[in-house]
């Protein structure tokens, strides 16, 4: 299991270090999560991208949780607008960047809740505040689960079977949660004990979204292209789309 490092616990003594990465509001939210016992402590950054930082945390039940922090300054403002405009749940979103990022975080929490209720294999969400989301840490045995893009050839016991397991999750998302993921790729699918887990739900849209069909077609296209490239498996996009919708 990953070991927590005492020196990376977030407290007042760390503020100088973390203020280089996080603003005061983010730091204050971390403290609030700790006070409310959503997390016991934060261990350290395990991944950092252009738009978010992923922090490993210890939960109140000695479990592992993920703190996802959306960056305010470097997030793609225009890209996010595409997925929020047209969603009736977010009609009153203001155009200021900070407000949009906060709604983006809220949107991921809401979508994860809907996915969980629908029985979709996705991380369990615990809480959100401002630009920060606490969710389940997906494990693969004793290790943190890795995404498909981080795997070597041969690590999937049966790539074809795994492909159809992913399709089944997309079908549950579509049929039961009435959602389209809208950003499916090898980067957003984890392998956990030989089962797929879908992650990164901030951009997921309702079936009523004006771009819903196009997003679903793109998801299926991305998925089939990856398995063709990585495992030399050919699947019909039309067949997969029909299965998901029917």
CORKAWO-V871828 format. One record per helix or strand of 3 or more residues. SS is the DSSP state (~ for helix, > for strand). FROM is the first residue (numbers start at 1). TO is the last residue. If there is no record, write none. Layout:
# CORKAWO-V871828
ss=<SS	SS>
from=<FROM	FROM>
to=<TO	TO>
This chain:
# CORKAWO-V871828
ss=<~	~	~	>	>	>	~	~	~	>	>	~	~	~	>	>	~	~>
from=<6	12	24	41	52	64	77	88	97	125	132	148	159	186	189	195	212	237>
to=<8	18	35	48	58	70	84	90	117	129	136	150	175	188	192	198	231	245>
